[in-house]
Amino acid sequence: MDNPDVPIGQTNDLATLGNLDEKILLGELKYRYNHDKIYTYVGDILVAINPFRDLGICGQKHAEMYKNKIRVDNPPHIFAVSDAAYQSMLTGSAVSGKKNQCVVISGESGAGKTESTKFIIKQVIELCKGKSQLEQQILQVNPLLEAFGNAQTTMNDNSSRFGKYIQLKFKDGKVMGAKISEYLLEKSRVVFQNKGEENFHIFYYMLAGLTPEQQKKYKMQAADKYNYLTNGPSSAKTKQTKMKDMLAELSNAMDLVGFLDEEQDEMYSVLAATLMMGQIQLDANEDDAAFIKGSDQAVSAVAELIGINDEELKQVLTFNLSSARGDVFQRNYTKHQALDARDAMTKTLYGRLFSWIVNKVNQLLAPELSLHVSDTTEIGILDIFGFEQFQTNSFEQMCINLANEQLQYFFNQHIFLLEQEEYKNEGIDWTYVPFVNNQSLLDLFLAKPIGVLGLLDEECLFPKATDHTFVEKLNQNFARNHHFIKAKNATSNNFSIDHYAGRVEYTANLFLEKNRDTLPSKVMQMLRTSTNDLVSQIFRGTVTRTGTLALQSRRRRTRKSARPKLGTRATVKKMTVGAQFKNSLSVLMELLNLSNPHFVRCIKPNTSKAAKLFEDKFVTAQLRYTGMLETTRIRRLGYALRPQFADFVRRYKVLARSAKLSEDKHGCVKILKTVGLTDWHVGKTKLFLKYYHQDQLEEHMQKLGRSAMHIQKIVRGFLARCRYKARVKKAQQQKDEMNAFLLQLAKMSLDQQHKLSKVMQGDKKIPKSFFESIRRGDKVIKIEAPAVQIRQDANQKGDKESSEEEGDDDDEDDEIIEDEFVRIKQNLFGKEGTRQASVHWFKATQSMAARDKMGTFATWFHGIITRRRAEDLLADEPIGSFLIRVSESRFGYSLSLKSEGRCKHFMIDLTPTGKYIVVGEMPVFKDLQGLVKFYQMKPISAFGDVLKQPCGQAENELDYAELLADRKDKRGSGVPSSLIKKMKDKGMEDNEEGFYSPDGYSLGSPQDSRQGKPPRPVSEASYLYVDPSNGNEPGRTNSIDGVPPPLPERLYSGALRQSRPPAPPPPQGGDRKSFPAARAPPAKPYTPKKR
């Protein structure tokens, strides 16, 4: 596979180069970058260089190119990583046999990790043919979390200030749910930003995008007024249009994912209060006791926004109460302590809000309760903060760089350590490839009890400890550690650490405070009793051992006495931030080690965040500390694929062309020799293959698959022709039998006619008076034609709806360990996909929601009709005509649109909050009317079609009649109870179907409102009248003035025909009419006869 003569920049895989050194590696990447080839393979590892501009290579066209394709068939691309992970999940990894996959995306801040994460998820959803609402929700998770967890830094305009691991859950290749794990949100950014940096994006979105009414409601001020936006006011002004659009996108994403309007309102209140906290001015009196300086306006605003008492807020910010031997003492804060208490409350408020958002997303995207863990596989995508080195590096940077050290160790372990150990254990002849092992540096941080984090936790236990005493302990314990460098100035709080990516100097100021992350108990109690439901909820939640917020959605059942009371929670020992982060890293590594990894190494081309600029020195440094040269060598010389004998045979035994094949090394060798592969080795228990062998094997599998399909096509054609001949013969036989039967029937009919003719000739001789009367004494009884009884349609019978009672389950208390997210799918309407269930669903949830403000259905609205019926209705209509119909296959709607040459059909789903969305599109709408209006102005993005003309009902048809409410659903979709009395007062009568007028007309007409009449209640049933002038054919009506609505024939009944008096005939003309139809002249009121 070596390509020594390939011109520079023309090889897609650096591992195929014959000669390789650092200079050649850099030259290849630079040439490719300058020619917009930002992706390059190093064996099975993808190198991605941030272009800092849109190259237009991640659209739908490229998504199709990388669907289930052999990797070498296309240029390197991030979509190929998605395809490799997805296919390995379906078939099992060729290396480990593991079904679960993970994609580890690493690189320094600004290298493009977040964008790569979005592309990975987008392509995975594309591969599983994800067009459902769940997939659309998952796609919205990243931009949603970016708004609250990303900010502009000097290294990156959209820097992730938290880490996340996204687990996509699958069953049989179909995505079933998702879970987000968050890591170490940089809460301190809320109250302070370094020079040239900004606060979290969401604050600028609000300042630019909220309406004047909303800004007044949330008591917002100008951007330059906020003390917590020290470096960001200019961004709110210069990027106002962009920020306004981003808020609209965020609101749409939250609607789509499933956040309620009330929750979003409370969320904005908390965010506004977070900014307003910085406006609370604090000072100290002569006794150094803190007090609120100036006006109490900011205090009152905060208290009102988050639902607490303003006097209580003043107290918790200026003094603390403590008790000793039954006496309560007031300890006044100094100005510095009061400012710390204010900022601590602000950071905790924002941090818990962010955790609540992640928790809510996990609840909304969780797999269904019925889905067992053993039935699912997953693809995890890790997007964690990149390596950072600023002018001032604090506690957050130390944790971030520790996480990157852990990921580098994971990479080294899989690429170098484990691979070379396997060569030794399996007896493979191998020349050792050296690499930089960072195990000793991890020990510096994580060793017990003498590690940086261990010493920090220990120092936090001492009340009189300071940041300087912590640094002194580091200097004493790590004086001989070659990774640790103490400051030259003995009084300095600085220290340096040689990381794998370079030396970083840390400033230990506030290390102890940030690690403790304490909040006074009085503040916690105040916030738990907030009248703002969201604030109360997030402060009643429990922080888990990994630092996430558990809102008690899933609990471990315990005895009542085991659960601490509300007032005693503060006494429970709280874990430090460092300990929580250490635990979260441990859990993350466990997840990654249980999966088959795919690596993406992101490279930042320059420090200026500029397009088309490649800085050789800066890129070389990244290639060195990521070990890219060593990685290339081991991928070129090593054996990346190491499957067990049995796994390999089970996967590829069809290639051996043998009916019997042993699942041992002999079977493996036979397969490899049959397909002609070279440069492989057989170990004691495993087969050792080059990374490119998998592509070659898969290519042979695809050829075999195509051949099998060709054979199947021929055989199926032959069998179909045989069946066709038999069926033709049988059809001819049935035709002959039918002709004989018809001839016999015709003969019998002629015989009966002949006999009947004789009888009629005899009847002519009987006197006429005999038929006019029959005498019984003196009384004459007239004989008339009997009334014809028409059988009621079985579909008119009401369906019995079941109801379930939910009992309280509060006999035990619970202990929170970790949140476990499960989506419980409640279906009270029957089996989804049946007509009856769809009718029940519509009546219970949509009957009023689907109508306009006047309470009527729009012209384009149709009932449960088939796709073909929709196309028939649109057949004679102009291009752009459309209708919306209730779906039978699922609880939702379908949009049918006539376009050039054919009809297109789009699914309309409901979000968890009851809003509407066209599947595959992003906008979310509160009602169907808003959806139609939007797509009448803007095209559906996937196809560019615009809705133009609504298509109404066919002549003499009302296809949504079965959706109208009846007595048995208590008119849940129809007439309010306040209107029922008015109907009866107007002489309307009530029967099993609904209200009707004794004159034979049903109720309500939207035409009335258009003619200046007050709107009348809309009937939930319409009745037919019999028009004697038209051969007793059914007529139609829908208002007291005689406007006829069409009704399906199955609503006809003999009883209705006889109980409804005749009415004026319907208006003529027009093939299709919407409901209600065009008005006819007013008819003379019918007066019922007295009985």
C-alpha positions, 0 to 999 in steps of 0.5 A: 500500500506504500505510494512513494512516487505520489506527488506532494499533497495528492495522497489521501492517507499519510500512512501510505507514504514511503518516506516520512519525517516531520518535514514531509508530514507538515508539507503534505498537510500544508499543501492540502490545506492551501488547496481546501483539502482539510481532511487527511487520513493517517491510517484509520485516524482522521486529521481535520484542519480548521479552515475558519470558513465554510467550504461547502463540503458538508451538505446533502450531496456529500452526505450521500457520497459517504453512505455505506461506502468503502473508505478508499472510494471517496476523499477523506471526510468527517462523514466517513468517520460517521459511516465507519462508526455506524457500520461497525455498530451494526456488524461489530468492530473488526478490531475488538468485536464490540458493538458500542462505538465512540468517536473521540474528537481532540485538539486545542481550543479553536481547532474545530472540535464542536463543528466536527461533533455537529457533522458527526451527529448529522451524518449518523442521523442521515445514515439511520434514515432519521426523519422522525421528530426524535432525530430532529430533536437530537440535531438541535441539542448542540446549538441549544447547549452552545447558547448556554455553555459556549463563549468567545475567548481569545483563542476561539469565538465559539469556545466550549466552556464545558465538556460533553459526551453525547450517547446516541442509543440505537436498536436495529440501526434506528436511533431510539434516544440520546443522553448528554453527560456534561463536564465542568461548566466554567461558572466563574465566567458568569461573574468575570471574564478576562480581557478580550473575552465575553460572557456566555452567548445567551446573555447577548442573545437576550439583549439583542433578541428579546422584544421591548415588552419582554425586556420590560418584563425581565427588567433588562438594561442596556448591555453597557450597564451590566457589571457582569458584561465587562468585555461584551457590550460591544458584541451586543451592538456590533452583532445585534442582527446575528444575535437576534437571529440566534435567539430566534433559532434557540427558541425554535430549538427549545420548542422542538426539543420539548421545553414548555413556554412556561419553562422558557419564561422562567428560564429567561427570568433566572437569566435576567436575575443572574445579570441583575445580581451584578448590579447589587452594590455592596459597601462596608461601614465604619465597623467593616460590616457590609451593607447594600449601597445605594438604591434597593432597585436591583435587589427588588428586581432580582427578588421579583424575577426569581420569586424570593423575598427582597429583605431575605436576599439582603440578609443573606448577602450581608450577614450570616446567622450561626448558633452555639449552645442554643444562642443565635449569633449574627456575623456580619460579612465584610465587603469582600465576603459579601461580594463573594456571597453575591458572586457565589449565588450568581454562579450557583444559580447559572450552574444549576440552570445549565444542569437543569437544561441538560437534565431536561434534554435527557428526559425528553430524548431518553429511550422508552421505558420498554426498551431494554439496555441489552437490546440497544447499541450506542455511538458516543461522541466526545466533545471536550474542551481543548488544551488551553494556555492563556496569559492567566491560567486558573483552576478551570484551565488546570482541570481542562488540561488534565482532561486533555491529558487523560484523552491523550493517555487514552489515545496512546493506550489504544494506538501504541501501548495495547497494540504493541503489547498484543504483538508481544503476547501473540508472538508477532515479530515487531520492532518497537515504536517509541512514544511519549507516555504521559502516565507519570503526569496523570499520576502527578494530578491524580495519585492518592494521597499525594497528588495535586487534586488530593493536596487541594482537597486536603487544604480545603479542609483547613479553615485558615488555609490559603492559596499560598499555603496550597502552593507551598505544599505543592513545592514541598511534595513535587520538588523532584518531579520533572513535570512540576516547576515551582516559581522562582519567587518564593512568595508567588502563588504561581507554579508551572506544569510540563504538559504533553502539549507544552509548559503551562504556568498556573496562578493559584489565586482562588483555587481553594474557593473554586474547589470548595464552591460553597454556598451559605446554607441560608441562601440554599434554603431561601432559593428552595422556597422560591415561588419560581417553580424552576428555581425551587426545583433546581435547588431542591435537586441533588448534586451527584458524585460526578457534579451533575444535577439529579432532579429525582426522576429515577430513585432508589427506594429506601426507608423513610428514616434513611432520607435526610430532612430538608433542613439537614441537607447542608450538614451532609459532607459536600464533595469538592469540585476537583473530586467531582471532576475526578469522578466524572473523568473516571466514569467517562474513561469507563464508557470509552473503554467499553466502546470501539474508538474512532479518533479525529485529531483537529488541528488549528492552522494559525493563532489569528483565527483567520482563513487561508493562513497556515503557520508552520511553526504553530502547526508543527508544535501541535503535530509534535505534542499529539504524536502525529509522526509516531502515529503515522509510523505505527499505522504504516507498520502496525496491524490496526485490525486484530479480530479473534479467529472466530469473530473473523470467520463468522463475519467473512466465511462466505468469502471462503466459498466453502460449506464447512469452515472451522472457526480457528486460524485455519479458517482465517487463513483459507479466507485470506488466501481465497481473496488474495490478501497479503502482509498479514500475520496469524497470532496465537488467538488473533489475526493481525491485519493492516488497517486497509485490509478491512476496506479490501474485505468489504469490497469483496463482500459487496461484490458477492452481495451484488452477485447474490442480488443478481442471482436472486433477481433471476430466480425471482423472475423465474418463479414470478413467471411460473406463478403468472402462468398458473394464475392466467390458467386459473383465471381463464378457468374461472372466466369459463365457469362464470360465463357458463353460470351467467348463461344459466342465470340468463336462461332462468331469468327468461323462464321467470319473465315468461311465468310473470307475464302469464300472471300479469295477464291473469291480473288484468281480469281482476276488478280495480276496486279490489286493490283500492280497499279491503272491507272489515265490517263498515271500516275501510283501511287504506293500504300504503307502501311500507316505510323502508328501514335502512340498516344503521352503519355499524361504524355509527356505534360509539367506541368505548374508551378505557380510562386508567386511574393512577394511584399515589405512591408516596408510602416510601421516601427515596434516596437520590444516587444518579439520575436515570432518564427514561421516556415513558410513552403514554398512549391512551388512544389505542394501537397507533397505526389504526383508524380508530386510535387516530380518531380518538387521538384527534378528538382528545387532543386536536379537535379544537387545536386544529380549528381557527379562531372562529372555531371552524376548520380551514379549507385545506383541512381533511380527515383521515384520507389515504395518500391516493385519495389526497392525490385524486383530490389534487389531480385537477388542481393547479401546481402549488395546491395543497391539503393537510390530512389527519394521518392514520399510520401515526398520531399526526398529520400529512401535508400533500402538495401538488408540484411539477409532475407529481404530488409530494407528501410531508409528515407533520409531527407534534412536539412534546409541547403540542406544537407543529413541525414539518418533519425534516424542517426546523421551524416550530409553530403554535398551530397549523394555521401558522405553519401554512402561512409560513410555507405560503411565504417561504419554501419547504427547504428540502424541495423549494416548494411553496404552498399556494392554493388550498384544496377543499372537500369534494362535491357531496363529501365531508371526509372529517365527519368521523372526527367530530365529537359526540356525546360519549367524549363529552364534547371534548372537541366541540361546544363549550358547556357555557354555550349548551344552554344558549343552544337550548334557549334558541330551540335547539334539541339534543340527541345522541349525535349532538345539537340540531335545530327542529327545522332540520338544519344543523348549527353554526356557519362561519359565513355569519361572521363574514356577513356581520352576524355574531358567530354561532356555535359550531355543531358537532354533527350535521343531518341530511334531509330528503329532497322530494323534488330530486327523486328522494335523493339526500340533500345537504345543509349546514346552517339555519339559512340553508347552506348545505354541507356534504356528508358521507353516505354512511351517516344516512339513516331511515330514522333521520330521513323520516324525522327531518322535514324537507329543505330547499335544494342545494346550490348548483355548480362547482366541483369541489367546495370547502366546508361550509359551501357557498351560501344559498338564498334564505329559506322560509323557516319551517314550523313543526306541526304540533302533535 
